[in-house]
Amino acid sequence: MNPLDNAIAQLENAAKKLGLKPSVLRSLKKPKKVIKKKLQIVLDNGKKKVYQAYRVQHNNWRGPFKGGIRFHPESNINEVKALALWMAIKTAVANIPVGGGKGGIEVNPKELSKTELERLSRAWAKAMHKYIGPKIDVPAPDVYTTPEIMAWMNDEYMKLTGQKNKGTFTGKPLNQGGSKGRDVATAQGGFYILQDLVKTYKLKKPSIAIQGFGNAGMTMAQLCYRAGYKVVAVTDSKGGVLNARGLNIDKVVKHKETNGKLKNFPGSKAISNKQILELNVDVLIPAALDNQITIKNAKNVQADIVMELANGPTSNQADMVLFKKGILVIPDVLANAGG
């Protein structure tokens, strides 16, 4: 199931339970605007390359469109549409006066130099500048985009429009008009919910497994470790590490920073991104990409609680399987609403 089909199925299930009017459901299903652009940049070797870019403005009933921009080789229009829909629901759940949108570029940023990355970032801002603004659509960082990328985009936007307002992009560096705490907000919001779960279910030193060791996953791991929870496994895009007695996350972070990967951390066993989803732990936290828990592997999930720190990590069909197994799922529209 592609992300958009999954998002629509989730929306239809919720609408049925809420008794939502068909006219409202139809409006919520369809994005208000879909923007597709081809971005051409000159690489450092002098060759030109074209990248596909998107911005989906799903819903602005509550305020300006709001949502991140991701740079990923598997980014596509259906994924971006799904993420924009989820963003609209998420901002409503959080009761903040903005709507939902999302953007993306089909690119592997790890293959670009810093100067190429800046050219591509500025090209996105140039292509989209007529569709965004503080009162129209406010983009933000997402997968493989950074505060520096937001600063480049915001600078390009201001040059093109003549505006000096720095509020068109959030998630910028502090010295460029960014907000304190933005870098840890997604994980911190999820951690507050996790703390409530630990208290409600009277979990003593709960065991935690986290799939994804980017900004959200790594920060969540640090928060859990420092709270005295037992983080037994973490993975990144290349695989990860497991220690049933608990990992020293501060040392794991240093190992990752030094080696560029989690693998071969002293005192641990190797674990794959598939295996981590099937560990027998109190709390499983998917914090990577969408569609990780599917109808194929949901029956193997052994965690008591699944907290969706990533966007759309559980398919609609898998949700039903987890429900029947008695596994509590904290949906992404709540779990990662802090960011």
One Martini backbone bead per residue (centre of mass of N, CA, C, O) as a GRO file, in nm:
protein
  339
    1MET     BB    1   0.094   0.038   0.025
    2ASN     BB    2   0.066   0.350  -0.025
    3PRO     BB    3   0.063   0.636   0.158
    4LEU     BB    4  -0.204   0.751   0.043
    5ASP     BB    5  -0.385   0.507   0.085
    6ASN     BB    6  -0.336   0.498   0.388
    7ALA     BB    7  -0.442   0.782   0.461
    8ILE     BB    8  -0.728   0.745   0.347
    9ALA     BB    9  -0.807   0.500   0.518
   10GLN     BB   10  -0.778   0.641   0.790
   11LEU     BB   11  -0.980   0.869   0.734
   12GLU     BB   12  -1.228   0.688   0.682
   13ASN     BB   13  -1.234   0.551   0.958
   14ALA     BB   14  -1.265   0.811   1.125
   15ALA     BB   15  -1.523   0.920   0.985
   16LYS     BB   16  -1.703   0.684   1.066
   17LYS     BB   17  -1.675   0.718   1.377
   18LEU     BB   18  -1.768   1.038   1.363
   19GLY     BB   19  -1.984   1.104   1.140
   20LEU     BB   20  -1.895   1.234   0.885
   21LYS     BB   21  -1.947   1.426   0.637
   22PRO     BB   22  -1.907   1.371   0.306
   23SER     BB   23  -1.816   1.662   0.229
   24VAL     BB   24  -1.581   1.675   0.431
   25LEU     BB   25  -1.427   1.426   0.338
   26ARG     BB   26  -1.374   1.520   0.049
   27SER     BB   27  -1.206   1.770   0.134
   28LEU     BB   28  -0.984   1.607   0.301
   29LYS     BB   29  -0.874   1.430   0.060
   30LYS     BB   30  -0.818   1.697  -0.101
   31PRO     BB   31  -0.599   1.895  -0.227
   32LYS     BB   32  -0.569   2.226  -0.308
   33LYS     BB   33  -0.250   2.196  -0.394
   34VAL     BB   34  -0.027   2.100  -0.672
   35ILE     BB   35   0.333   2.115  -0.696
   36LYS     BB   36   0.545   2.094  -0.989
   37LYS     BB   37   0.908   2.071  -1.032
   38LYS     BB   38   1.199   2.147  -1.219
   39LEU     BB   39   1.539   2.112  -1.113
   40GLN     BB   40   1.824   2.297  -1.220
   41ILE     BB   41   2.171   2.216  -1.182
   42VAL     BB   42   2.509   2.279  -1.112
   43LEU     BB   43   2.768   2.098  -1.083
   44ASP     BB   44   3.098   2.083  -0.992
   45ASN     BB   45   3.166   1.949  -1.292
   46GLY     BB   46   2.945   2.122  -1.488
   47LYS     BB   47   2.703   1.961  -1.478
   48LYS     BB   48   2.369   1.888  -1.544
   49LYS     BB   49   2.076   1.861  -1.320
   50VAL     BB   50   1.760   1.699  -1.262
   51TYR     BB   51   1.489   1.765  -1.028
   52GLN     BB   52   1.223   1.658  -0.843
   53ALA     BB   53   0.953   1.869  -0.724
   54TYR     BB   54   0.750   1.953  -0.423
   55ARG     BB   55   0.411   2.090  -0.336
   56VAL     BB   56   0.164   2.039  -0.080
   57GLN     BB   57  -0.163   2.185  -0.034
   58HIS     BB   58  -0.414   2.074   0.158
   59ASN     BB   59  -0.489   2.267   0.426
   60ASN     BB   60  -0.644   2.609   0.545
   61TRP     BB   61  -0.871   2.641   0.766
   62ARG     BB   62  -0.670   2.724   1.026
   63GLY     BB   63  -0.437   2.818   0.820
   64PRO     BB   64  -0.148   2.802   0.717
   65PHE     BB   65   0.047   2.622   0.561
   66LYS     BB   66   0.218   2.323   0.709
   67GLY     BB   67   0.551   2.191   0.638
   68GLY     BB   68   0.785   1.995   0.526
   69ILE     BB   69   1.110   1.914   0.376
   70ARG     BB   70   1.225   1.649   0.169
   71PHE     BB   71   1.532   1.463   0.111
   72HIS     BB   72   1.472   1.192  -0.122
   73PRO     BB   73   1.497   0.929  -0.347
   74GLU     BB   74   1.175   0.830  -0.268
   75SER     BB   75   1.037   1.067  -0.345
   76ASN     BB   76   0.682   1.142  -0.395
   77ILE     BB   77   0.366   1.243  -0.457
   78ASN     BB   78   0.215   1.044  -0.267
   79GLU     BB   79   0.380   1.100  -0.017
   80VAL     BB   80   0.332   1.409   0.000
   81LYS     BB   81   0.025   1.393   0.021
   82ALA     BB   82   0.016   1.230   0.282
   83LEU     BB   83   0.182   1.425   0.462
   84ALA     BB   84  -0.014   1.665   0.428
   85LEU     BB   85  -0.258   1.533   0.555
   86TRP     BB   86  -0.131   1.464   0.830
   87MET     BB   87  -0.062   1.758   0.898
   88ALA     BB   88  -0.352   1.864   0.918
   89ILE     BB   89  -0.426   1.678   1.156
   90LYS     BB   90  -0.200   1.748   1.355
   91THR     BB   91  -0.265   2.055   1.396
   92ALA     BB   92  -0.548   1.993   1.509
   93VAL     BB   93  -0.465   1.822   1.751
   94ALA     BB   94  -0.279   2.069   1.862
   95ASN     BB   95  -0.435   2.340   1.829
   96ILE     BB   96  -0.325   2.506   1.575
   97PRO     BB   97  -0.315   2.796   1.341
   98VAL     BB   98  -0.279   2.559   1.111
   99GLY     BB   99  -0.210   2.362   0.851
  100GLY     BB  100  -0.136   2.151   0.558
  101GLY     BB  101   0.192   2.042   0.438
  102LYS     BB  102   0.434   1.951   0.167
  103GLY     BB  103   0.774   1.855   0.074
  104GLY     BB  104   1.004   1.774  -0.213
  105ILE     BB  105   1.299   1.578  -0.320
  106GLU     BB  106   1.451   1.377  -0.563
  107VAL     BB  107   1.716   1.294  -0.344
  108ASN     BB  108   2.059   1.233  -0.255
  109PRO     BB  109   2.234   1.427  -0.035
  110LYS     BB  110   2.495   1.241   0.002
  111GLU     BB  111   2.587   1.307  -0.314
  112LEU     BB  112   2.633   1.600  -0.222
  113SER     BB  113   2.759   1.885  -0.195
  114LYS     BB  114   2.732   2.174  -0.035
  115THR     BB  115   2.700   2.350  -0.293
  116GLU     BB  116   2.482   2.173  -0.427
  117LEU     BB  117   2.277   2.189  -0.196
  118GLU     BB  118   2.239   2.494  -0.213
  119ARG     BB  119   2.138   2.510  -0.505
  120LEU     BB  120   1.890   2.329  -0.459
  121SER     BB  121   1.755   2.492  -0.235
  122ARG     BB  122   1.729   2.756  -0.401
  123ALA     BB  123   1.564   2.630  -0.631
  124TRP     BB  124   1.316   2.566  -0.464
  125ALA     BB  125   1.253   2.856  -0.373
  126LYS     BB  126   1.225   2.974  -0.658
  127ALA     BB  127   0.992   2.781  -0.758
  128MET     BB  128   0.800   2.846  -0.475
  129HIS     BB  129   0.770   3.158  -0.389
  130LYS     BB  130   0.463   3.212  -0.490
  131TYR     BB  131   0.337   2.986  -0.265
  132ILE     BB  132   0.475   3.139  -0.027
  133GLY     BB  133   0.443   3.240   0.326
  134PRO     BB  134   0.350   3.349   0.639
  135LYS     BB  135   0.024   3.351   0.521
  136ILE     BB  136   0.039   3.072   0.340
  137ASP     BB  137   0.337   2.907   0.356
  138VAL     BB  138   0.530   2.700   0.601
  139PRO     BB  139   0.817   2.569   0.600
  140ALA     BB  140   1.037   2.281   0.690
  141PRO     BB  141   1.197   2.045   0.827
  142ASP     BB  142   1.316   1.710   0.748
  143VAL     BB  143   1.424   1.472   0.575
  144TYR     BB  144   1.747   1.575   0.513
  145THR     BB  145   1.694   1.847   0.659
  146THR     BB  146   1.814   2.173   0.763
  147PRO     BB  147   1.878   2.472   0.897
  148GLU     BB  148   2.063   2.559   0.662
  149ILE     BB  149   1.856   2.509   0.437
  150MET     BB  150   1.649   2.712   0.544
  151ALA     BB  151   1.835   2.958   0.516
  152TRP     BB  152   1.872   2.946   0.212
  153MET     BB  153   1.572   2.965   0.137
  154ASN     BB  154   1.507   3.230   0.285
  155ASP     BB  155   1.712   3.404   0.136
  156GLU     BB  156   1.594   3.358  -0.147
  157TYR     BB  157   1.312   3.463  -0.088
  158MET     BB  158   1.395   3.754  -0.008
  159LYS     BB  159   1.530   3.826  -0.277
  160LEU     BB  160   1.274   3.775  -0.465
  161THR     BB  161   1.059   3.962  -0.281
  162GLY     BB  162   1.189   4.186  -0.069
  163GLN     BB  163   1.164   4.049   0.196
  164LYS     BB  164   1.242   4.050   0.568
  165ASN     BB  165   1.086   3.812   0.648
  166LYS     BB  166   1.163   3.511   0.854
  167GLY     BB  167   0.866   3.339   0.851
  168THR     BB  168   0.861   3.127   0.608
  169PHE     BB  169   1.080   2.964   0.774
  170THR     BB  170   1.137   2.702   0.973
  171GLY     BB  171   1.427   2.576   1.136
  172LYS     BB  172   1.639   2.771   1.185
  173PRO     BB  173   1.887   2.922   1.289
  174LEU     BB  174   1.917   3.130   1.550
  175ASN     BB  175   2.082   3.360   1.377
  176GLN     BB  176   1.813   3.334   1.157
  177GLY     BB  177   1.533   3.308   1.337
  178GLY     BB  178   1.515   3.085   1.523
  179SER     BB  179   1.409   2.834   1.753
  180LYS     BB  180   1.409   2.725   2.054
  181GLY     BB  181   1.398   2.364   2.042
  182ARG     BB  182   1.342   2.260   1.748
  183ASP     BB  183   1.546   2.011   1.734
  184VAL     BB  184   1.370   1.856   1.990
  185ALA     BB  185   1.052   1.866   1.965
  186THR     BB  186   0.958   1.592   1.861
  187ALA     BB  187   1.078   1.418   2.090
  188GLN     BB  188   0.967   1.572   2.335
  189GLY     BB  189   0.670   1.525   2.276
  190GLY     BB  190   0.690   1.214   2.283
  191PHE     BB  191   0.805   1.195   2.574
  192TYR     BB  192   0.563   1.303   2.727
  193ILE     BB  193   0.383   1.068   2.645
  194LEU     BB  194   0.560   0.842   2.756
  195GLN     BB  195   0.546   0.929   3.051
  196ASP     BB  196   0.239   0.884   3.076
  197LEU     BB  197   0.247   0.582   3.010
  198VAL     BB  198   0.431   0.493   3.240
  199LYS     BB  199   0.236   0.591   3.460
  200THR     BB  200  -0.033   0.452   3.378
  201TYR     BB  201   0.120   0.148   3.347
  202LYS     BB  202   0.347   0.108   3.553
  203LEU     BB  203   0.643   0.137   3.441
  204LYS     BB  204   0.955  -0.021   3.502
  205LYS     BB  205   1.196   0.034   3.322
  206PRO     BB  206   1.150   0.046   3.020
  207SER     BB  207   1.164  -0.106   2.716
  208ILE     BB  208   1.350   0.012   2.423
  209ALA     BB  209   1.286   0.064   2.065
  210ILE     BB  210   1.467   0.231   1.787
  211GLN     BB  211   1.374   0.335   1.466
  212GLY     BB  212   1.598   0.557   1.417
  213PHE     BB  213   1.891   0.811   1.407
  214GLY     BB  214   1.802   1.081   1.390
  215ASN     BB  215   1.686   1.344   1.533
  216ALA     BB  216   1.443   1.205   1.675
  217GLY     BB  217   1.565   0.928   1.760
  218MET     BB  218   1.813   1.027   1.917
  219THR     BB  219   1.669   1.211   2.119
  220MET     BB  220   1.486   0.995   2.237
  221ALA     BB  221   1.713   0.814   2.340
  222GLN     BB  222   1.833   1.022   2.536
  223LEU     BB  223   1.581   1.071   2.709
  224CYS     BB  224   1.541   0.779   2.801
  225TYR     BB  225   1.818   0.731   2.929
  226ARG     BB  226   1.806   0.981   3.133
  227ALA     BB  227   1.532   0.849   3.268
  228GLY     BB  228   1.606   0.520   3.297
  229TYR     BB  229   1.563   0.377   3.052
  230LYS     BB  230   1.572   0.078   2.841
  231VAL     BB  231   1.781   0.085   2.572
  232VAL     BB  232   1.825  -0.195   2.352
  233ALA     BB  233   1.763  -0.049   2.059
  234VAL     BB  234   1.920   0.074   1.750
  235THR     BB  235   1.867   0.240   1.427
  236ASP     BB  236   1.967   0.286   1.098
  237SER     BB  237   2.006   0.269   0.757
  238LYS     BB  238   2.249   0.032   0.825
  239GLY     BB  239   2.154  -0.033   1.105
  240GLY     BB  240   2.235  -0.195   1.433
  241VAL     BB  241   2.189  -0.220   1.797
  242LEU     BB  242   2.223  -0.470   2.073
  243ASN     BB  243   2.118  -0.467   2.434
  244ALA     BB  244   1.939  -0.623   2.678
  245ARG     BB  245   2.066  -0.433   2.921
  246GLY     BB  246   2.152  -0.184   2.768
  247LEU     BB  247   2.231   0.130   2.641
  248ASN     BB  248   2.476   0.376   2.598
  249ILE     BB  249   2.376   0.652   2.438
  250ASP     BB  250   2.608   0.852   2.459
  251LYS     BB  251   2.812   0.648   2.330
  252VAL     BB  252   2.657   0.595   2.069
  253VAL     BB  253   2.670   0.882   1.960
  254LYS     BB  254   2.979   0.899   1.946
  255HIS     BB  255   3.013   0.659   1.755
  256LYS     BB  256   2.851   0.781   1.521
  257GLU     BB  257   3.021   1.043   1.487
  258THR     BB  258   3.293   0.885   1.429
  259ASN     BB  259   3.173   0.646   1.208
  260GLY     BB  260   2.872   0.696   1.070
  261LYS     BB  261   2.771   0.454   1.261
  262LEU     BB  262   2.642   0.189   1.468
  263LYS     BB  263   2.812  -0.022   1.403
  264ASN     BB  264   3.028  -0.178   1.630
  265PHE     BB  265   2.939  -0.146   1.908
  266PRO     BB  266   3.043  -0.198   2.206
  267GLY     BB  267   2.859  -0.465   2.347
  268SER     BB  268   2.711  -0.554   2.077
  269LYS     BB  269   2.457  -0.637   1.851
  270ALA     BB  270   2.337  -0.699   1.556
  271ILE     BB  271   2.071  -0.514   1.376
  272SER     BB  272   1.788  -0.479   1.199
  273ASN     BB  273   1.512  -0.308   1.080
  274LYS     BB  274   1.337  -0.563   1.097
  275GLN     BB  275   1.408  -0.681   1.382
  276ILE     BB  276   1.330  -0.438   1.571
  277LEU     BB  277   1.012  -0.474   1.526
  278GLU     BB  278   1.031  -0.783   1.686
  279LEU     BB  279   1.075  -0.705   1.964
  280ASN     BB  280   1.062  -0.770   2.318
  281VAL     BB  281   0.895  -0.487   2.423
  282ASP     BB  282   0.735  -0.223   2.556
  283VAL     BB  283   0.866  -0.008   2.338
  284LEU     BB  284   0.800   0.099   2.007
  285ILE     BB  285   1.000   0.330   1.788
  286PRO     BB  286   0.918   0.467   1.499
  287ALA     BB  287   1.180   0.703   1.338
  288ALA     BB  288   1.166   0.703   1.023
  289LEU     BB  289   0.972   0.567   0.800
  290ASP     BB  290   0.735   0.461   0.614
  291ASN     BB  291   0.605   0.149   0.600
  292GLN     BB  292   0.716  -0.074   0.833
  293ILE     BB  293   0.434  -0.168   0.931
  294THR     BB  294   0.276  -0.453   0.806
  295ILE     BB  295   0.093  -0.722   0.708
  296LYS     BB  296   0.359  -0.904   0.713
  297ASN     BB  297   0.478  -0.806   1.028
  298ALA     BB  298   0.261  -0.753   1.254
  299LYS     BB  299   0.251  -1.046   1.384
  300ASN     BB  300   0.564  -0.994   1.506
  301VAL     BB  301   0.482  -0.796   1.704
  302GLN     BB  302   0.574  -0.753   2.072
  303ALA     BB  303   0.490  -0.500   2.165
  304ASP     BB  304   0.283  -0.308   2.373
  305ILE     BB  305   0.399  -0.040   2.235
  306VAL     BB  306   0.335   0.204   1.970
  307MET     BB  307   0.539   0.481   1.867
  308GLU     BB  308   0.486   0.733   1.617
  309LEU     BB  309   0.749   0.930   1.517
  310ALA     BB  310   0.682   0.880   1.250
  311ASN     BB  311   0.543   0.893   0.932
  312GLY     BB  312   0.352   0.632   0.858
  313PRO     BB  313   0.470   0.334   0.977
  314THR     BB  314   0.164   0.227   0.967
  315SER     BB  315  -0.052   0.044   0.831
  316ASN     BB  316  -0.383  -0.004   0.820
  317GLN     BB  317  -0.372  -0.315   0.835
  318ALA     BB  318  -0.173  -0.329   1.075
  319ASP     BB  319  -0.348  -0.186   1.281
  320MET     BB  320  -0.556  -0.417   1.304
  321VAL     BB  321  -0.361  -0.628   1.409
  322LEU     BB  322  -0.267  -0.478   1.665
  323PHE     BB  323  -0.545  -0.449   1.791
  324LYS     BB  324  -0.603  -0.760   1.816
  325LYS     BB  325  -0.332  -0.792   2.002
  326GLY     BB  326  -0.331  -0.535   2.212
  327ILE     BB  327  -0.182  -0.298   2.080
  328LEU     BB  328  -0.064   0.013   2.147
  329VAL     BB  329  -0.127   0.305   1.943
  330ILE     BB  330   0.059   0.596   1.879
  331PRO     BB  331  -0.002   0.830   1.674
  332ASP     BB  332   0.161   1.056   1.478
  333VAL     BB  333  -0.043   1.304   1.523
  334LEU     BB  334   0.072   1.294   1.828
  335ALA     BB  335   0.370   1.192   1.876
  336ASN     BB  336   0.494   1.430   1.651
  337ALA     BB  337   0.363   1.724   1.719
  338GLY     BB  338   0.608   1.888   1.839
  339GLY     BB  339   0.729   1.938   1.523
   0.00000   0.00000   0.00000
